[in-house]
Amino acid sequence: MVKNAIQMVRGAAVQVRLREADDRGFVLVNDHHFALAIDQALDISQALRTGVNTLKLVVDNTGEAVPFIGHLPGGPWSGRFELYVAGGLVGAYADKGNDGPLRDQHIVAEIELFVTDPDPSEKNDSQKNSWRKRILGH
């Protein structure tokens, strides 16, 4: 599991994209659960509050499919996620493994997202873009 910390300004769109998952992927944002579909970005901005927010990128291993039997507990799992802030990629996270006889959920990454209020002195659009540079490091 990867741990990461990111700082951003309130108002920027935050999206999570599930690139790959065996079996299912979801994101926990503070107390909110968001199911993810492969290759679709999901905006999670409405779940963020000013201050520290915890994001957990999770793969749910539902078991191994066996013909004529159904699902057996355990088996291989993998997950690959991307995190976007203000339209820019700020993190890519991946992990994989093999479970024993138990179905399990695996945290691929835990991210602390620190949201600050915008600086009221930034009045025009060129100044507002400066916060994006601070977030993305460009």
FIDOPA-234439 format. One line per field, with one value per atom (N, C-alpha, C, O, CB): residue number from 1; chain; atom name; x negated, y, z negated. Coordinates in steps of 0.1 Angstrom, whole numbers, plus 5000, padded with zeros to 4 digits. Glycine has a CB too. Example, Ala and Ser with C-alpha at 12.3 -4.5 7.8 and 13.67 -1.06 7.14 Angstrom:
2
nr <- [1,1,1,1,1,2,2,2,2,2]
kette <- [A,A,A,A,A,A,A,A,A,A]
atom <- [N,CA,C,O,CB,N,CA,C,O,CB]
east <- [4868,4877,4868,4858,4887,4872,4863,4871,4866,4859]
north <- [4943,4955,4967,4967,4955,4978,4989,5000,5011,4994]
up <- [4922,4922,4922,4915,4910,4929,4929,4921,4920,4943]
END
This chain:
138
nr <- [1,1,1,1,1,2,2,2,2,2,3,3,3,3,3,4,4,4,4,4,5,5,5,5,5,6,6,6,6,6,7,7,7,7,7,8,8,8,8,8,9,9,9,9,9,10,10,10,10,10,11,11,11,11,11,12,12,12,12,12,13,13,13,13,13,14,14,14,14,14,15,15,15,15,15,16,16,16,16,16,17,17,17,17,17,18,18,18,18,18,19,19,19,19,19,20,20,20,20,20,21,21,21,21,21,22,22,22,22,22,23,23,23,23,23,24,24,24,24,24,25,25,25,25,25,26,26,26,26,26,27,27,27,27,27,28,28,28,28,28,29,29,29,29,29,30,30,30,30,30,31,31,31,31,31,32,32,32,32,32,33,33,33,33,33,34,34,34,34,34,35,35,35,35,35,36,36,36,36,36,37,37,37,37,37,38,38,38,38,38,39,39,39,39,39,40,40,40,40,40,41,41,41,41,41,42,42,42,42,42,43,43,43,43,43,44,44,44,44,44,45,45,45,45,45,46,46,46,46,46,47,47,47,47,47,48,48,48,48,48,49,49,49,49,49,50,50,50,50,50,51,51,51,51,51,52,52,52,52,52,53,53,53,53,53,54,54,54,54,54,55,55,55,55,55,56,56,56,56,56,57,57,57,57,57,58,58,58,58,58,59,59,59,59,59,60,60,60,60,60,61,61,61,61,61,62,62,62,62,62,63,63,63,63,63,64,64,64,64,64,65,65,65,65,65,66,66,66,66,66,67,67,67,67,67,68,68,68,68,68,69,69,69,69,69,70,70,70,70,70,71,71,71,71,71,72,72,72,72,72,73,73,73,73,73,74,74,74,74,74,75,75,75,75,75,76,76,76,76,76,77,77,77,77,77,78,78,78,78,78,79,79,79,79,79,80,80,80,80,80,81,81,81,81,81,82,82,82,82,82,83,83,83,83,83,84,84,84,84,84,85,85,85,85,85,86,86,86,86,86,87,87,87,87,87,88,88,88,88,88,89,89,89,89,89,90,90,90,90,90,91,91,91,91,91,92,92,92,92,92,93,93,93,93,93,94,94,94,94,94,95,95,95,95,95,96,96,96,96,96,97,97,97,97,97,98,98,98,98,98,99,99,99,99,99,100,100,100,100,100,101,101,101,101,101,102,102,102,102,102,103,103,103,103,103,104,104,104,104,104,105,105,105,105,105,106,106,106,106,106,107,107,107,107,107,108,108,108,108,108,109,109,109,109,109,110,110,110,110,110,111,111,111,111,111,112,112,112,112,112,113,113,113,113,113,114,114,114,114,114,115,115,115,115,115,116,116,116,116,116,117,117,117,117,117,118,118,118,118,118,119,119,119,119,119,120,120,120,120,120,121,121,121,121,121,122,122,122,122,122,123,123,123,123,123,124,124,124,124,124,125,125,125,125,125,126,126,126,126,126,127,127,127,127,127,128,128,128,128,128,129,129,129,129,129,130,130,130,130,130,131,131,131,131,131,132,132,132,132,132,133,133,133,133,133,134,134,134,134,134,135,135,135,135,135,136,136,136,136,136,137,137,137,137,137,138,138,138,138,138]
kette <- [A,A,A,A,A,A,A,A,A,A,A,A,A,A,A,A,A,A,A,A,A,A,A,A,A,A,A,A,A,A,A,A,A,A,A,A,A,A,A,A,A,A,A,A,A,A,A,A,A,A,A,A,A,A,A,A,A,A,A,A,A,A,A,A,A,A,A,A,A,A,A,A,A,A,A,A,A,A,A,A,A,A,A,A,A,A,A,A,A,A,A,A,A,A,A,A,A,A,A,A,A,A,A,A,A,A,A,A,A,A,A,A,A,A,A,A,A,A,A,A,A,A,A,A,A,A,A,A,A,A,A,A,A,A,A,A,A,A,A,A,A,A,A,A,A,A,A,A,A,A,A,A,A,A,A,A,A,A,A,A,A,A,A,A,A,A,A,A,A,A,A,A,A,A,A,A,A,A,A,A,A,A,A,A,A,A,A,A,A,A,A,A,A,A,A,A,A,A,A,A,A,A,A,A,A,A,A,A,A,A,A,A,A,A,A,A,A,A,A,A,A,A,A,A,A,A,A,A,A,A,A,A,A,A,A,A,A,A,A,A,A,A,A,A,A,A,A,A,A,A,A,A,A,A,A,A,A,A,A,A,A,A,A,A,A,A,A,A,A,A,A,A,A,A,A,A,A,A,A,A,A,A,A,A,A,A,A,A,A,A,A,A,A,A,A,A,A,A,A,A,A,A,A,A,A,A,A,A,A,A,A,A,A,A,A,A,A,A,A,A,A,A,A,A,A,A,A,A,A,A,A,A,A,A,A,A,A,A,A,A,A,A,A,A,A,A,A,A,A,A,A,A,A,A,A,A,A,A,A,A,A,A,A,A,A,A,A,A,A,A,A,A,A,A,A,A,A,A,A,A,A,A,A,A,A,A,A,A,A,A,A,A,A,A,A,A,A,A,A,A,A,A,A,A,A,A,A,A,A,A,A,A,A,A,A,A,A,A,A,A,A,A,A,A,A,A,A,A,A,A,A,A,A,A,A,A,A,A,A,A,A,A,A,A,A,A,A,A,A,A,A,A,A,A,A,A,A,A,A,A,A,A,A,A,A,A,A,A,A,A,A,A,A,A,A,A,A,A,A,A,A,A,A,A,A,A,A,A,A,A,A,A,A,A,A,A,A,A,A,A,A,A,A,A,A,A,A,A,A,A,A,A,A,A,A,A,A,A,A,A,A,A,A,A,A,A,A,A,A,A,A,A,A,A,A,A,A,A,A,A,A,A,A,A,A,A,A,A,A,A,A,A,A,A,A,A,A,A,A,A,A,A,A,A,A,A,A,A,A,A,A,A,A,A,A,A,A,A,A,A,A,A,A,A,A,A,A,A,A,A,A,A,A,A,A,A,A,A,A,A,A,A,A,A,A,A,A,A,A,A,A,A,A,A,A,A,A,A,A,A,A,A,A,A,A,A,A,A,A,A,A,A,A,A,A,A,A,A,A,A,A,A,A,A,A,A,A,A,A,A,A,A,A,A,A,A,A,A,A,A,A,A,A,A,A,A,A,A,A,A,A,A,A,A,A,A,A,A,A,A,A,A,A,A,A,A,A,A,A,A]
atom <- [N,CA,C,O,CB,N,CA,C,O,CB,N,CA,C,O,CB,N,CA,C,O,CB,N,CA,C,O,CB,N,CA,C,O,CB,N,CA,C,O,CB,N,CA,C,O,CB,N,CA,C,O,CB,N,CA,C,O,CB,N,CA,C,O,CB,N,CA,C,O,CB,N,CA,C,O,CB,N,CA,C,O,CB,N,CA,C,O,CB,N,CA,C,O,CB,N,CA,C,O,CB,N,CA,C,O,CB,N,CA,C,O,CB,N,CA,C,O,CB,N,CA,C,O,CB,N,CA,C,O,CB,N,CA,C,O,CB,N,CA,C,O,CB,N,CA,C,O,CB,N,CA,C,O,CB,N,CA,C,O,CB,N,CA,C,O,CB,N,CA,C,O,CB,N,CA,C,O,CB,N,CA,C,O,CB,N,CA,C,O,CB,N,CA,C,O,CB,N,CA,C,O,CB,N,CA,C,O,CB,N,CA,C,O,CB,N,CA,C,O,CB,N,CA,C,O,CB,N,CA,C,O,CB,N,CA,C,O,CB,N,CA,C,O,CB,N,CA,C,O,CB,N,CA,C,O,CB,N,CA,C,O,CB,N,CA,C,O,CB,N,CA,C,O,CB,N,CA,C,O,CB,N,CA,C,O,CB,N,CA,C,O,CB,N,CA,C,O,CB,N,CA,C,O,CB,N,CA,C,O,CB,N,CA,C,O,CB,N,CA,C,O,CB,N,CA,C,O,CB,N,CA,C,O,CB,N,CA,C,O,CB,N,CA,C,O,CB,N,CA,C,O,CB,N,CA,C,O,CB,N,CA,C,O,CB,N,CA,C,O,CB,N,CA,C,O,CB,N,CA,C,O,CB,N,CA,C,O,CB,N,CA,C,O,CB,N,CA,C,O,CB,N,CA,C,O,CB,N,CA,C,O,CB,N,CA,C,O,CB,N,CA,C,O,CB,N,CA,C,O,CB,N,CA,C,O,CB,N,CA,C,O,CB,N,CA,C,O,CB,N,CA,C,O,CB,N,CA,C,O,CB,N,CA,C,O,CB,N,CA,C,O,CB,N,CA,C,O,CB,N,CA,C,O,CB,N,CA,C,O,CB,N,CA,C,O,CB,N,CA,C,O,CB,N,CA,C,O,CB,N,CA,C,O,CB,N,CA,C,O,CB,N,CA,C,O,CB,N,CA,C,O,CB,N,CA,C,O,CB,N,CA,C,O,CB,N,CA,C,O,CB,N,CA,C,O,CB,N,CA,C,O,CB,N,CA,C,O,CB,N,CA,C,O,CB,N,CA,C,O,CB,N,CA,C,O,CB,N,CA,C,O,CB,N,CA,C,O,CB,N,CA,C,O,CB,N,CA,C,O,CB,N,CA,C,O,CB,N,CA,C,O,CB,N,CA,C,O,CB,N,CA,C,O,CB,N,CA,C,O,CB,N,CA,C,O,CB,N,CA,C,O,CB,N,CA,C,O,CB,N,CA,C,O,CB,N,CA,C,O,CB,N,CA,C,O,CB,N,CA,C,O,CB,N,CA,C,O,CB,N,CA,C,O,CB,N,CA,C,O,CB,N,CA,C,O,CB,N,CA,C,O,CB,N,CA,C,O,CB,N,CA,C,O,CB,N,CA,C,O,CB,N,CA,C,O,CB,N,CA,C,O,CB,N,CA,C,O,CB,N,CA,C,O,CB,N,CA,C,O,CB,N,CA,C,O,CB,N,CA,C,O,CB,N,CA,C,O,CB,N,CA,C,O,CB,N,CA,C,O,CB,N,CA,C,O,CB,N,CA,C,O,CB,N,CA,C,O,CB,N,CA,C,O,CB,N,CA,C,O,CB,N,CA,C,O,CB]
east <- [4992,5000,4991,4981,5010,4995,4988,4995,5007,4987,4987,4993,4988,4976,4990,4997,4993,5000,5011,4996,4995,5002,5001,4991,4995,5013,5014,5022,5031,5021,5017,5024,5031,5025,5014,5043,5050,5059,5061,5058,5064,5072,5087,5090,5069,5096,5110,5115,5111,5118,5123,5129,5123,5129,5126,5112,5106,5113,5116,5090,5116,5122,5113,5101,5128,5117,5109,5116,5128,5107,5109,5114,5105,5093,5116,5112,5105,5109,5121,5108,5099,5102,5096,5084,5095,5104,5100,5095,5103,5112,5083,5077,5078,5080,5063,5077,5077,5081,5077,5063,5089,5093,5097,5104,5104,5092,5096,5099,5090,5084,5110,5123,5130,5134,5132,5132,5139,5130,5122,5153,5133,5126,5135,5146,5115,5131,5139,5130,5119,5151,5135,5128,5136,5148,5124,5130,5136,5130,5118,5133,5139,5135,5142,5154,5140,5134,5139,5149,5145,5145,5162,5172,5180,5190,5181,5176,5184,5177,5165,5184,5186,5182,5186,5197,5188,5176,5179,5175,5163,5172,5184,5181,5175,5179,5194,5165,5158,5160,5160,5143,5161,5162,5149,5143,5174,5144,5131,5131,5141,5127,5121,5118,5128,5129,5118,5135,5144,5140,5139,5159,5137,5133,5146,5156,5127,5144,5155,5151,5141,5159,5160,5157,5161,5173,5165,5152,5154,5154,5154,5144,5153,5152,5162,5159,5152,5175,5185,5183,5190,5199,5175,5173,5161,5159,5170,5154,5143,5147,5156,5132,5140,5142,5129,5118,5148,5130,5118,5110,5116,5121,5097,5089,5084,5083,5097,5081,5076,5087,5097,5067,5086,5095,5087,5076,5102,5093,5087,5093,5105,5087,5085,5090,5083,5071,5086,5091,5086,5090,5102,5090,5080,5083,5083,5072,5073,5094,5096,5100,5108,5106,5094,5098,5105,5100,5086,5117,5125,5123,5128,5140,5117,5115,5127,5129,5102,5135,5148,5146,5155,5159,5133,5131,5127,5128,5142,5123,5119,5131,5137,5107,5134,5144,5140,5129,5149,5148,5145,5157,5168,5142,5154,5165,5174,5168,5160,5187,5196,5198,5206,5193,5189,5189,5194,5201,5176,5189,5191,5178,5168,5202,5180,5168,5163,5171,5172,5150,5143,5136,5131,5133,5136,5129,5114,5108,5131,5109,5095,5091,5100,5087,5079,5074,5067,5065,5086,5063,5055,5064,5076,5048,5057,5064,5054,5042,5069,5059,5050,5059,5071,5043,5052,5059,5049,5038,5066,5054,5046,5055,5066,5040,5052,5060,5052,5040,5065,5059,5053,5061,5073,5052,5053,5060,5057,5045,5054,5067,5066,5071,5081,5074,5064,5068,5067,5057,5059,5078,5079,5075,5069,5070,5079,5077,5063,5060,5079,5054,5040,5038,5043,5030,5031,5028,5018,5007,5022,5021,5013,5008,4999,5020,5013,5009,5014,5026,5013,5006,5010,5006,4994,5004,5015,5013,5017,5028,5021,5009,5012,5006,4996,5006,5013,5008,5015,5026,5011,5010,5016,5011,5001,5012,5018,5015,5023,5030,5016,5022,5030,5035,5027,5021,5048,5054,5054,5055,5068,5054,5057,5071,5078,5051,5077,5091,5101,5113,5093,5097,5106,5108,5098,5101,5120,5122,5118,5119,5138,5113,5107,5107,5108,5092,5106,5105,5090,5085,5115,5085,5071,5070,5075,5062,5063,5061,5048,5037,5059,5050,5039,5032,5019,5044,5039,5033,5041,5054,5030,5035,5042,5036,5024,5040,5045,5040,5046,5058,5044,5038,5043,5044,5033,5034,5055,5057,5061,5072,5069,5052,5054,5060,5053,5041,5072,5080,5079,5083,5094,5074,5074,5084,5087,5059,5088,5096,5088,5076,5104,5094,5086,5082,5088,5095,5071,5065,5074,5074,5050,5080,5089,5082,5088,5097,5069,5061,5059,5055,5048,5062,5060,5073,5083,5057,5073,5085,5087,5099,5086,5077,5079,5075,5069,5072,5079,5077,5062,5059,5083,5053,5039,5034,5026,5031,5039,5035,5041,5034,5038,5053,5060,5053,5053,5075,5047,5039,5027,5021,5036,5022,5010,5012,5003,5006,5024,5027,5025,5021,5040,5029,5028,5013,5009,5034,5005,4990,4985,4976,4983,4991,4986,4990,4983,4992,5002,5007,4999,4994,5022,4998,4992,4976,4970,4997,4971,4956,4951,4939,4950,4958,4953,4950,4946,4964]
north <- [4988,5000,5012,5013,5000,5022,5035,5045,5045,5039,5053,5065,5077,5078,5064,5087,5099,5111,5109,5098,5123,5135,5145,5148,5141,5152,5162,5174,5172,5156,5186,5198,5204,5204,5208,5209,5216,5227,5228,5205,5235,5246,5242,5236,5259,5245,5242,5248,5259,5248,5241,5245,5238,5237,5260,5231,5223,5210,5204,5221,5205,5192,5181,5182,5191,5171,5160,5147,5145,5159,5140,5128,5116,5117,5130,5104,5091,5083,5082,5084,5077,5068,5054,5053,5073,5044,5030,5025,5024,5021,5022,5018,5003,4997,5022,4995,4981,4976,4981,4975,4965,4959,4944,4941,4967,4936,4922,4920,4916,4912,4922,4921,4934,4938,4911,4942,4954,4965,4962,4953,4977,4988,4999,5001,4994,5005,5016,5026,5022,5011,5038,5048,5052,5054,5060,5052,5058,5072,5074,5048,5082,5095,5100,5102,5105,5101,5104,5093,5081,5118,5096,5086,5082,5075,5091,5086,5083,5072,5071,5096,5063,5052,5055,5058,5038,5054,5056,5043,5040,5068,5036,5025,5031,5041,5016,5024,5029,5019,5007,5030,5024,5016,5018,5029,5020,5007,5008,5018,5019,4994,5026,5036,5048,5055,5030,5050,5061,5070,5065,5057,5083,5092,5095,5098,5105,5095,5098,5111,5111,5086,5121,5133,5131,5128,5145,5132,5130,5143,5143,5120,5155,5168,5171,5177,5179,5167,5170,5163,5168,5166,5153,5147,5153,5149,5132,5162,5169,5180,5187,5173,5182,5194,5201,5196,5189,5213,5221,5214,5209,5236,5213,5206,5192,5191,5203,5183,5170,5160,5159,5164,5154,5144,5131,5132,5149,5120,5107,5100,5098,5098,5096,5089,5075,5074,5096,5064,5051,5045,5044,5042,5040,5034,5019,5013,5038,5012,4998,4989,4992,4998,4977,4966,4955,4951,4959,4951,4941,4928,4927,4945,4918,4905,4896,4892,4898,4893,4886,4871,4863,4890,4867,4852,4849,4857,4844,4836,4831,4824,4815,4822,4828,4821,4807,4806,4830,4797,4783,4778,4779,4774,4773,4768,4757,4749,4762,4758,4749,4749,4743,4735,4757,4757,4771,4772,4754,4781,4795,4802,4799,4796,4810,4817,4809,4806,4831,4807,4802,4814,4823,4790,4814,4825,4825,4815,4823,4837,4839,4841,4844,4828,4839,4840,4853,4861,4839,4855,4867,4880,4879,4866,4891,4904,4914,4913,4908,4925,4936,4949,4948,4933,4960,4973,4983,4984,4977,4992,5003,5016,5015,5000,5026,5038,5050,5050,5040,5061,5074,5085,5084,5077,5095,5106,5119,5122,5107,5127,5139,5151,5149,5138,5162,5174,5185,5187,5177,5192,5203,5199,5206,5215,5186,5181,5175,5170,5192,5176,5171,5159,5158,5182,5149,5137,5140,5145,5126,5137,5140,5127,5127,5148,5115,5103,5091,5091,5102,5080,5067,5057,5057,5065,5048,5038,5024,5023,5042,5014,5001,4991,4993,4998,4979,4968,4956,4956,4971,4944,4931,4921,4923,4927,4910,4899,4887,4886,4904,4878,4865,4862,4860,4854,4861,4858,4843,4835,4864,4840,4826,4823,4828,4823,4815,4810,4821,4818,4798,4833,4843,4854,4858,4849,4859,4870,4882,4882,4872,4892,4903,4916,4916,4900,4927,4940,4945,4943,4950,4951,4955,4970,4975,4947,4977,4991,4993,4989,4999,4998,5000,5013,5013,5001,5023,5036,5043,5042,5045,5050,5059,5073,5075,5054,5082,5096,5106,5105,5099,5114,5125,5138,5142,5128,5143,5154,5166,5166,5151,5175,5187,5198,5203,5192,5202,5212,5226,5226,5208,5236,5249,5258,5255,5255,5269,5279,5287,5289,5288,5292,5300,5313,5318,5303,5318,5331,5342,5344,5333,5350,5361,5371,5379,5367,5372,5383,5379,5387,5385,5366,5362,5365,5358,5347,5376,5381,5378,5375,5396,5378,5375,5360,5353,5384,5356,5342,5337,5326,5339,5346,5343,5340,5331,5353,5348,5346,5333,5326,5358,5330,5318,5305,5295,5318,5306,5295,5292,5281,5297,5302,5299,5288,5281,5312,5287,5276,5262,5253,5277,5262,5249,5245,5233,5250,5255,5252,5247,5239,5265,5253,5249,5234,5226,5258,5230,5217,5207,5197,5216,5210,5200,5201,5192,5203,5212,5213,5217,5214,5200,5224,5228,5243,5248,5226]
up <- [5000,5000,5000,4993,4988,5008,5009,5001,5000,5024,4994,4987,4993,4996,4971,4995,5002,4996,4990,5017,4997,4992,5004,5010,4979,5006,5017,5011,5003,5029,5015,5011,5023,5034,5004,5022,5033,5027,5015,5040,5037,5033,5036,5046,5041,5027,5028,5041,5045,5016,5048,5061,5073,5084,5063,5071,5082,5082,5072,5080,5094,5096,5092,5097,5111,5085,5081,5087,5084,5066,5095,5101,5099,5098,5116,5098,5096,5108,5112,5083,5115,5126,5123,5119,5139,5124,5122,5136,5145,5117,5137,5150,5152,5163,5151,5140,5141,5127,5117,5146,5127,5114,5116,5126,5107,5108,5107,5092,5085,5113,5088,5094,5095,5106,5086,5084,5084,5077,5068,5077,5080,5074,5069,5075,5083,5058,5053,5045,5042,5044,5043,5035,5023,5024,5044,5011,4999,4997,4997,4987,4996,4994,4981,4980,5006,4970,4957,4954,4953,4956,4953,4950,4962,4960,4939,4974,4986,4994,4996,4994,4999,5008,5022,5025,5003,5031,5045,5053,5053,5051,5060,5068,5081,5086,5071,5086,5098,5110,5108,5096,5122,5134,5141,5142,5143,5148,5154,5166,5173,5160,5166,5176,5176,5186,5189,5165,5164,5152,5140,5162,5154,5144,5135,5141,5149,5122,5113,5105,5098,5104,5105,5098,5083,5080,5104,5074,5060,5052,5040,5054,5059,5053,5042,5032,5064,5045,5035,5022,5012,5041,5021,5008,5000,4988,5010,5006,4999,4991,4994,5010,4980,4971,4969,4972,4957,4964,4962,4950,4940,4958,4952,4942,4948,4960,4929,4939,4943,4947,4939,4932,4959,4964,4966,4971,4977,4963,4965,4977,4977,4952,4986,4998,4997,4995,5011,4998,4999,5012,5015,4987,5020,5033,5030,5026,5044,5032,5027,5039,5047,5016,5038,5047,5038,5028,5055,5043,5036,5044,5055,5035,5038,5044,5041,5029,5039,5051,5048,5050,5049,5058,5053,5055,5069,5078,5050,5071,5084,5091,5084,5082,5103,5111,5115,5121,5123,5112,5116,5124,5119,5103,5136,5144,5137,5130,5158,5139,5133,5118,5112,5137,5111,5096,5092,5082,5090,5098,5094,5089,5095,5084,5079,5073,5061,5052,5070,5061,5049,5042,5049,5053,5029,5022,5026,5029,5007,5025,5027,5042,5050,5022,5045,5059,5061,5052,5068,5074,5077,5077,5079,5091,5074,5074,5079,5078,5060,5085,5089,5090,5092,5103,5090,5092,5096,5091,5079,5105,5109,5110,5117,5123,5103,5102,5106,5105,5087,5110,5113,5106,5104,5128,5101,5094,5101,5105,5079,5104,5112,5103,5096,5125,5104,5097,5107,5114,5084,5109,5119,5133,5140,5114,5136,5149,5152,5162,5159,5142,5143,5135,5124,5140,5141,5133,5122,5125,5143,5110,5098,5092,5083,5088,5095,5089,5097,5102,5075,5098,5103,5093,5089,5118,5090,5080,5084,5090,5067,5082,5086,5076,5069,5100,5075,5066,5071,5078,5051,5067,5070,5060,5053,5085,5060,5051,5053,5063,5037,5044,5045,5031,5022,5051,5029,5016,5014,5023,5016,5001,4997,4998,5007,4983,4989,4990,4986,4986,4982,4983,4978,4989,4996,4965,4990,4998,4990,4978,5002,4997,4990,4998,5010,4986,4991,4997,4995,4984,4991,5005,5005,5007,5018,5015,4998,5000,5009,5005,4987,5021,5030,5026,5027,5045,5022,5018,5008,5008,5030,4999,4989,4991,4989,4974,4994,4998,4988,4986,5013,4983,4975,4984,4989,4962,4986,4995,4987,4981,5006,4986,4978,4986,4996,4971,4983,4991,4984,4972,4994,4991,4985,4993,5004,4986,4986,4993,5002,5000,4982,5013,5023,5016,5007,5035,5021,5017,5022,5035,5021,5014,5019,5027,5034,5008,5025,5032,5047,5055,5026,5051,5065,5072,5071,5066,5080,5086,5100,5104,5084,5108,5122,5126,5117,5131,5137,5141,5141,5138,5155,5145,5146,5132,5130,5153,5122,5108,5103,5095,5099,5107,5102,5107,5100,5106,5119,5124,5116,5117,5138,5108,5100,5090,5087,5093,5084,5075,5081,5075,5068,5094,5101,5102,5101,5115,5105,5105,5092,5091,5110,5081,5068,5065,5059,5057,5070,5068,5076,5071,5072,5089,5098,5099,5104,5112,5093,5093,5106,5109,5089,5115,5128,5128,5138,5139]
END
